[in-house]
């Protein structure tokens, strides 16, 4: 589990830098969000996650970052 935590922290730092660059470059937040989501979904599929699992992961993220948005799910 510690290895996963370290990897998560590395990925979080890399993505934070990417998000800052998207903002600096004036990329539309919707476009950058969709691009990041596509990368995330592709990565999960590449490691063998099925559609149901990917959807459940997305729901969990919505509930964590925007609880009011997730109420209708």
Biopython code that builds the backbone (N, CA, C, O; Angstrom):
import numpy as np
from Bio.PDB.StructureBuilder import StructureBuilder

atoms = [
    (1, "UNK", "N", (0.823, -1.197, 0.000)),
    (1, "UNK", "CA", (0.000, 0.000, 0.000)),
    (1, "UNK", "C", (0.864, 1.257, 0.000)),
    (1, "UNK", "O", (0.497, 2.257, -0.617)),
    (2, "UNK", "N", (1.997, 1.220, 0.679)),
    (2, "UNK", "CA", (2.876, 2.376, 0.729)),
    (2, "UNK", "C", (3.367, 2.757, -0.663)),
    (2, "UNK", "O", (3.482, 3.939, -0.987)),
    (3, "UNK", "N", (3.658, 1.736, -1.493)),
    (3, "UNK", "CA", (4.096, 1.998, -2.865)),
    (3, "UNK", "C", (2.995, 2.720, -3.640)),
    (3, "UNK", "O", (3.273, 3.656, -4.389)),
    (4, "UNK", "N", (1.742, 2.284, -3.460)),
    (4, "UNK", "CA", (0.631, 2.953, -4.125)),
    (4, "UNK", "C", (0.505, 4.396, -3.663)),
    (4, "UNK", "O", (0.227, 5.283, -4.470)),
    (5, "UNK", "N", (0.707, 4.641, -2.376)),
    (5, "UNK", "CA", (0.622, 5.997, -1.838)),
    (5, "UNK", "C", (1.710, 6.869, -2.458)),
    (5, "UNK", "O", (1.451, 8.008, -2.846)),
    (6, "UNK", "N", (2.912, 6.340, -2.550)),
    (6, "UNK", "CA", (4.009, 7.092, -3.156)),
    (6, "UNK", "C", (3.723, 7.384, -4.619)),
    (6, "UNK", "O", (3.952, 8.499, -5.088)),
    (7, "UNK", "N", (3.225, 6.388, -5.344)),
    (7, "UNK", "CA", (2.877, 6.593, -6.752)),
    (7, "UNK", "C", (1.758, 7.623, -6.889)),
    (7, "UNK", "O", (1.791, 8.463, -7.788)),
    (8, "UNK", "N", (0.772, 7.559, -6.001)),
    (8, "UNK", "CA", (-0.324, 8.517, -6.054)),
    (8, "UNK", "C", (0.205, 9.926, -5.826)),
    (8, "UNK", "O", (-0.197, 10.857, -6.524)),
    (9, "UNK", "N", (1.101, 10.094, -4.857)),
    (9, "UNK", "CA", (1.664, 11.413, -4.582)),
    (9, "UNK", "C", (2.472, 11.932, -5.774)),
    (9, "UNK", "O", (2.414, 13.121, -6.088)),
    (10, "UNK", "N", (3.225, 11.047, -6.440)),
    (10, "UNK", "CA", (3.972, 11.448, -7.638)),
    (10, "UNK", "C", (3.012, 11.878, -8.743)),
    (10, "UNK", "O", (3.199, 12.922, -9.369)),
    (11, "UNK", "N", (1.989, 11.066, -8.976)),
    (11, "UNK", "CA", (1.012, 11.378, -10.024)),
    (11, "UNK", "C", (0.285, 12.676, -9.711)),
    (11, "UNK", "O", (0.044, 13.486, -10.606)),
    (12, "UNK", "N", (-0.065, 12.879, -8.445)),
    (12, "UNK", "CA", (-0.766, 14.094, -8.035)),
    (12, "UNK", "C", (0.086, 15.329, -8.317)),
    (12, "UNK", "O", (-0.429, 16.336, -8.802)),
    (13, "UNK", "N", (1.376, 15.262, -8.020)),
    (13, "UNK", "CA", (2.269, 16.398, -8.266)),
    (13, "UNK", "C", (2.405, 16.681, -9.758)),
    (13, "UNK", "O", (2.398, 17.838, -10.178)),
    (14, "UNK", "N", (2.528, 15.628, -10.553)),
    (14, "UNK", "CA", (2.646, 15.791, -12.007)),
    (14, "UNK", "C", (1.379, 16.423, -12.567)),
    (14, "UNK", "O", (1.444, 17.345, -13.380)),
    (15, "UNK", "N", (0.224, 15.921, -12.128)),
    (15, "UNK", "CA", (-1.043, 16.459, -12.638)),
    (15, "UNK", "C", (-1.295, 17.882, -12.154)),
    (15, "UNK", "O", (-1.895, 18.677, -12.878)),
    (16, "UNK", "N", (-0.853, 18.216, -10.951)),
    (16, "UNK", "CA", (-0.980, 19.590, -10.463)),
    (16, "UNK", "C", (-0.176, 20.536, -11.353)),
    (16, "UNK", "O", (-0.635, 21.631, -11.680)),
    (17, "UNK", "N", (1.022, 20.109, -11.740)),
    (17, "UNK", "CA", (1.828, 20.917, -12.664)),
    (17, "UNK", "C", (1.126, 21.070, -14.008)),
    (17, "UNK", "O", (1.109, 22.156, -14.587)),
    (18, "UNK", "N", (0.546, 19.976, -14.500)),
    (18, "UNK", "CA", (-0.165, 20.031, -15.776)),
    (18, "UNK", "C", (-1.363, 20.980, -15.693)),
    (18, "UNK", "O", (-1.604, 21.761, -16.613)),
    (19, "UNK", "N", (-2.106, 20.912, -14.599)),
    (19, "UNK", "CA", (-3.262, 21.784, -14.421)),
    (19, "UNK", "C", (-2.833, 23.249, -14.404)),
    (19, "UNK", "O", (-3.481, 24.093, -15.022)),
    (20, "UNK", "N", (-1.747, 23.551, -13.700)),
    (20, "UNK", "CA", (-1.237, 24.921, -13.680)),
    (20, "UNK", "C", (-0.840, 25.384, -15.074)),
    (20, "UNK", "O", (-1.071, 26.534, -15.445)),
    (21, "UNK", "N", (-0.241, 24.478, -15.842)),
    (21, "UNK", "CA", (0.149, 24.852, -17.208)),
    (21, "UNK", "C", (-1.072, 25.064, -18.083)),
    (21, "UNK", "O", (-1.095, 26.002, -18.880)),
    (22, "UNK", "N", (-2.094, 24.218, -17.959)),
    (22, "UNK", "CA", (-3.336, 24.432, -18.711)),
    (22, "UNK", "C", (-3.871, 25.830, -18.420)),
    (22, "UNK", "O", (-4.266, 26.554, -19.334)),
    (23, "UNK", "N", (-3.882, 26.204, -17.141)),
    (23, "UNK", "CA", (-4.402, 27.513, -16.749)),
    (23, "UNK", "C", (-3.531, 28.641, -17.303)),
    (23, "UNK", "O", (-4.049, 29.628, -17.825)),
    (24, "UNK", "N", (-2.214, 28.494, -17.191)),
    (24, "UNK", "CA", (-1.287, 29.510, -17.717)),
    (24, "UNK", "C", (-1.458, 29.710, -19.213)),
    (24, "UNK", "O", (-1.397, 30.831, -19.719)),
    (25, "UNK", "N", (-1.674, 28.602, -19.912)),
    (25, "UNK", "CA", (-1.794, 28.635, -21.372)),
    (25, "UNK", "C", (-3.201, 29.029, -21.835)),
    (25, "UNK", "O", (-3.448, 29.177, -23.032)),
    (26, "UNK", "N", (-4.111, 29.195, -20.885)),
    (26, "UNK", "CA", (-5.466, 29.623, -21.225)),
    (26, "UNK", "C", (-6.328, 28.537, -21.854)),
    (26, "UNK", "O", (-7.265, 28.839, -22.592)),
    (27, "UNK", "N", (-6.020, 27.282, -21.567)),
    (27, "UNK", "CA", (-6.820, 26.178, -22.099)),
    (27, "UNK", "C", (-8.176, 26.170, -21.385)),
    (27, "UNK", "O", (-8.246, 26.302, -20.163)),
    (28, "UNK", "N", (-9.223, 26.019, -22.146)),
    (28, "UNK", "CA", (-10.575, 25.960, -21.594)),
    (28, "UNK", "C", (-10.634, 24.852, -20.534)),
    (28, "UNK", "O", (-10.231, 23.722, -20.812)),
    (29, "UNK", "N", (-11.130, 25.154, -19.323)),
    (29, "UNK", "CA", (-11.171, 24.144, -18.257)),
    (29, "UNK", "C", (-11.965, 22.892, -18.627)),
    (29, "UNK", "O", (-11.622, 21.792, -18.192)),
    (30, "UNK", "N", (-13.008, 23.046, -19.412)),
    (30, "UNK", "CA", (-13.777, 21.873, -19.851)),
    (30, "UNK", "C", (-12.900, 20.967, -20.711)),
    (30, "UNK", "O", (-12.892, 19.747, -20.545)),
    (31, "UNK", "N", (-12.168, 21.579, -21.625)),
    (31, "UNK", "CA", (-11.311, 20.810, -22.539)),
    (31, "UNK", "C", (-10.201, 20.112, -21.758)),
    (31, "UNK", "O", (-9.942, 18.929, -21.977)),
    (32, "UNK", "N", (-9.545, 20.831, -20.850)),
    (32, "UNK", "CA", (-8.469, 20.193, -20.086)),
    (32, "UNK", "C", (-9.020, 19.101, -19.175)),
    (32, "UNK", "O", (-8.381, 18.063, -18.997)),
    (33, "UNK", "N", (-10.200, 19.325, -18.597)),
    (33, "UNK", "CA", (-10.821, 18.297, -17.764)),
    (33, "UNK", "C", (-11.153, 17.040, -18.549)),
    (33, "UNK", "O", (-10.912, 15.924, -18.089)),
    (34, "UNK", "N", (-11.708, 17.231, -19.734)),
    (34, "UNK", "CA", (-12.044, 16.074, -20.569)),
    (34, "UNK", "C", (-10.781, 15.328, -21.011)),
    (34, "UNK", "O", (-10.770, 14.099, -21.076)),
    (35, "UNK", "N", (-9.720, 16.077, -21.314)),
    (35, "UNK", "CA", (-8.461, 15.442, -21.717)),
    (35, "UNK", "C", (-7.883, 14.614, -20.574)),
    (35, "UNK", "O", (-7.429, 13.488, -20.780)),
    (36, "UNK", "N", (-7.902, 15.181, -19.367)),
    (36, "UNK", "CA", (-7.392, 14.441, -18.214)),
    (36, "UNK", "C", (-8.255, 13.224, -17.907)),
    (36, "UNK", "O", (-7.742, 12.167, -17.542)),
    (37, "UNK", "N", (-9.571, 13.380, -18.055)),
    (37, "UNK", "CA", (-10.462, 12.244, -17.809)),
    (37, "UNK", "C", (-10.208, 11.129, -18.829)),
    (37, "UNK", "O", (-10.214, 9.949, -18.476)),
    (38, "UNK", "N", (-9.987, 11.502, -20.082)),
    (38, "UNK", "CA", (-9.709, 10.498, -21.108)),
    (38, "UNK", "C", (-8.425, 9.732, -20.797)),
    (38, "UNK", "O", (-8.367, 8.513, -20.956)),
    (39, "UNK", "N", (-7.404, 10.452, -20.354)),
    (39, "UNK", "CA", (-6.146, 9.804, -19.985)),
    (39, "UNK", "C", (-6.375, 8.845, -18.819)),
    (39, "UNK", "O", (-5.858, 7.727, -18.819)),
    (40, "UNK", "N", (-7.146, 9.282, -17.831)),
    (40, "UNK", "CA", (-7.425, 8.437, -16.672)),
    (40, "UNK", "C", (-8.188, 7.177, -17.041)),
    (40, "UNK", "O", (-7.853, 6.081, -16.591)),
    (41, "UNK", "N", (-9.210, 7.341, -17.861)),
    (41, "UNK", "CA", (-9.997, 6.175, -18.273)),
    (41, "UNK", "C", (-9.129, 5.225, -19.087)),
    (41, "UNK", "O", (-9.174, 4.012, -18.885)),
    (42, "UNK", "N", (-8.345, 5.770, -20.000)),
    (42, "UNK", "CA", (-7.465, 4.916, -20.814)),
    (42, "UNK", "C", (-6.469, 4.153, -19.938)),
    (42, "UNK", "O", (-6.189, 2.982, -20.191)),
    (43, "UNK", "N", (-5.936, 4.816, -18.912)),
    (43, "UNK", "CA", (-4.986, 4.146, -18.012)),
    (43, "UNK", "C", (-5.663, 3.010, -17.254)),
    (43, "UNK", "O", (-5.084, 1.934, -17.101)),
    (44, "UNK", "N", (-6.897, 3.243, -16.776)),
    (44, "UNK", "CA", (-7.616, 2.185, -16.054)),
    (44, "UNK", "C", (-7.927, 1.000, -16.962)),
    (44, "UNK", "O", (-7.792, -0.154, -16.556)),
    (45, "UNK", "N", (-8.342, 1.291, -18.182)),
    (45, "UNK", "CA", (-8.639, 0.210, -19.135)),
    (45, "UNK", "C", (-7.369, -0.584, -19.442)),
    (45, "UNK", "O", (-7.402, -1.809, -19.556)),
    (46, "UNK", "N", (-6.259, 0.126, -19.574)),
    (46, "UNK", "CA", (-4.981, -0.532, -19.889)),
    (46, "UNK", "C", (-4.565, -1.523, -18.808)),
    (46, "UNK", "O", (-3.914, -2.524, -19.109)),
    (47, "UNK", "N", (-4.933, -1.259, -17.540)),
    (47, "UNK", "CA", (-4.570, -2.186, -16.469)),
    (47, "UNK", "C", (-5.669, -3.208, -16.186)),
    (47, "UNK", "O", (-5.614, -3.938, -15.197)),
    (48, "UNK", "N", (-6.672, -3.250, -17.072)),
    (48, "UNK", "CA", (-7.658, -4.319, -16.988)),
    (48, "UNK", "C", (-8.977, -3.989, -16.325)),
    (48, "UNK", "O", (-9.800, -4.883, -16.130)),
    (49, "UNK", "N", (-9.210, -2.724, -15.968)),
    (49, "UNK", "CA", (-10.494, -2.367, -15.362)),
    (49, "UNK", "C", (-11.603, -2.478, -16.406)),
    (49, "UNK", "O", (-11.419, -2.104, -17.565)),
    (50, "UNK", "N", (-12.736, -2.987, -15.988)),
    (50, "UNK", "CA", (-13.862, -3.068, -16.915)),
    (50, "UNK", "C", (-14.720, -1.808, -16.811)),
    (50, "UNK", "O", (-14.502, -0.967, -15.939)),
    (51, "UNK", "N", (-15.696, -1.689, -17.708)),
    (51, "UNK", "CA", (-16.527, -0.488, -17.776)),
    (51, "UNK", "C", (-17.240, -0.207, -16.460)),
    (51, "UNK", "O", (-17.295, 0.940, -16.017)),
    (52, "UNK", "N", (-17.782, -1.237, -15.838)),
    (52, "UNK", "CA", (-18.499, -1.054, -14.579)),
    (52, "UNK", "C", (-17.578, -0.485, -13.506)),
    (52, "UNK", "O", (-17.969, 0.418, -12.766)),
    (53, "UNK", "N", (-16.384, -0.996, -13.420)),
    (53, "UNK", "CA", (-15.419, -0.525, -12.435)),
    (53, "UNK", "C", (-15.027, 0.931, -12.708)),
    (53, "UNK", "O", (-14.932, 1.730, -11.777)),
    (54, "UNK", "N", (-14.801, 1.274, -13.971)),
    (54, "UNK", "CA", (-14.433, 2.643, -14.321)),
    (54, "UNK", "C", (-15.554, 3.606, -13.939)),
    (54, "UNK", "O", (-15.296, 4.685, -13.405)),
    (55, "UNK", "N", (-16.794, 3.217, -14.212)),
    (55, "UNK", "CA", (-17.941, 4.057, -13.869)),
    (55, "UNK", "C", (-18.041, 4.220, -12.353)),
    (55, "UNK", "O", (-18.296, 5.319, -11.862)),
    (56, "UNK", "N", (-17.843, 3.141, -11.622)),
    (56, "UNK", "CA", (-17.888, 3.222, -10.156)),
    (56, "UNK", "C", (-16.780, 4.124, -9.620)),
    (56, "UNK", "O", (-17.000, 4.894, -8.686)),
    (57, "UNK", "N", (-15.591, 4.027, -10.210)),
    (57, "UNK", "CA", (-14.490, 4.908, -9.802)),
    (57, "UNK", "C", (-14.865, 6.371, -10.051)),
    (57, "UNK", "O", (-14.624, 7.235, -9.207)),
    (58, "UNK", "N", (-15.458, 6.639, -11.221)),
    (58, "UNK", "CA", (-15.872, 8.011, -11.550)),
    (58, "UNK", "C", (-16.922, 8.513, -10.558)),
    (58, "UNK", "O", (-16.864, 9.660, -10.116)),
    (59, "UNK", "N", (-17.870, 7.662, -10.215)),
    (59, "UNK", "CA", (-18.885, 8.051, -9.234)),
    (59, "UNK", "C", (-18.249, 8.380, -7.887)),
    (59, "UNK", "O", (-18.626, 9.354, -7.236)),
    (60, "UNK", "N", (-17.299, 7.577, -7.480)),
    (60, "UNK", "CA", (-16.615, 7.823, -6.219)),
    (60, "UNK", "C", (-15.876, 9.154, -6.226)),
    (60, "UNK", "O", (-15.866, 9.872, -5.226)),
    (61, "UNK", "N", (-15.259, 9.476, -7.352)),
    (61, "UNK", "CA", (-14.557, 10.757, -7.464)),
    (61, "UNK", "C", (-15.550, 11.915, -7.394)),
    (61, "UNK", "O", (-15.310, 12.903, -6.700)),
    (62, "UNK", "N", (-16.660, 11.791, -8.112)),
    (62, "UNK", "CA", (-17.678, 12.849, -8.069)),
    (62, "UNK", "C", (-18.179, 13.043, -6.645)),
    (62, "UNK", "O", (-18.313, 14.177, -6.185)),
    (63, "UNK", "N", (-18.453, 11.966, -5.955)),
    (63, "UNK", "CA", (-18.948, 12.067, -4.583)),
    (63, "UNK", "C", (-17.919, 12.706, -3.656)),
    (63, "UNK", "O", (-18.283, 13.402, -2.708)),
    (64, "UNK", "N", (-16.649, 12.475, -3.924)),
    (64, "UNK", "CA", (-15.589, 13.035, -3.093)),
    (64, "UNK", "C", (-15.345, 14.511, -3.367)),
    (64, "UNK", "O", (-15.177, 15.293, -2.432)),
    (65, "UNK", "N", (-15.322, 14.906, -4.654)),
    (65, "UNK", "CA", (-14.946, 16.284, -4.990)),
    (65, "UNK", "C", (-16.138, 17.222, -5.166)),
    (65, "UNK", "O", (-15.990, 18.439, -5.060)),
    (66, "UNK", "N", (-17.311, 16.665, -5.434)),
    (66, "UNK", "CA", (-18.510, 17.503, -5.637)),
    (66, "UNK", "C", (-19.733, 16.756, -5.109)),
    (66, "UNK", "O", (-20.580, 16.322, -5.890)),
    (67, "UNK", "N", (-19.829, 16.607, -3.798)),
    (67, "UNK", "CA", (-20.893, 15.794, -3.198)),
    (67, "UNK", "C", (-22.305, 16.160, -3.661)),
    (67, "UNK", "O", (-23.142, 15.277, -3.845)),
    (68, "UNK", "N", (-22.570, 17.437, -3.848)),
    (68, "UNK", "CA", (-23.912, 17.832, -4.287)),
    (68, "UNK", "C", (-24.203, 17.344, -5.710)),
    (68, "UNK", "O", (-25.340, 16.998, -6.029)),
    (69, "UNK", "N", (-23.185, 17.318, -6.551)),
    (69, "UNK", "CA", (-23.339, 16.854, -7.922)),
    (69, "UNK", "C", (-23.668, 15.357, -7.946)),
    (69, "UNK", "O", (-24.452, 14.906, -8.780)),
    (70, "UNK", "N", (-23.076, 14.598, -7.040)),
    (70, "UNK", "CA", (-23.251, 13.154, -7.020)),
    (70, "UNK", "C", (-24.561, 12.669, -6.445)),
    (70, "UNK", "O", (-24.830, 11.468, -6.491)),
    (71, "UNK", "N", (-25.391, 13.550, -5.905)),
    (71, "UNK", "CA", (-26.634, 13.122, -5.279)),
    (71, "UNK", "C", (-27.584, 12.455, -6.255)),
    (71, "UNK", "O", (-28.345, 11.572, -5.858)),
    (72, "UNK", "N", (-27.564, 12.846, -7.505)),
    (72, "UNK", "CA", (-28.462, 12.262, -8.497)),
    (72, "UNK", "C", (-27.966, 10.974, -9.111)),
    (72, "UNK", "O", (-28.638, 10.408, -9.972)),
    (73, "UNK", "N", (-26.798, 10.491, -8.689)),
    (73, "UNK", "CA", (-26.201, 9.297, -9.295)),
    (73, "UNK", "C", (-26.670, 8.042, -8.619)),
    (73, "UNK", "O", (-26.264, 6.945, -9.004)),
]
sb = StructureBuilder()
sb.init_structure("model")
sb.init_model(0)
sb.init_chain("A")
sb.init_seg("    ")
for serial, (resi, resn, name, xyz) in enumerate(atoms, 1):
    if name == "N":
        sb.init_residue(resn, " ", resi, " ")
    sb.init_atom(name, np.array(xyz, "f"), 0.0, 1.0, " ", f" {name:<3s}", serial, name[0])
structure = sb.get_structure()
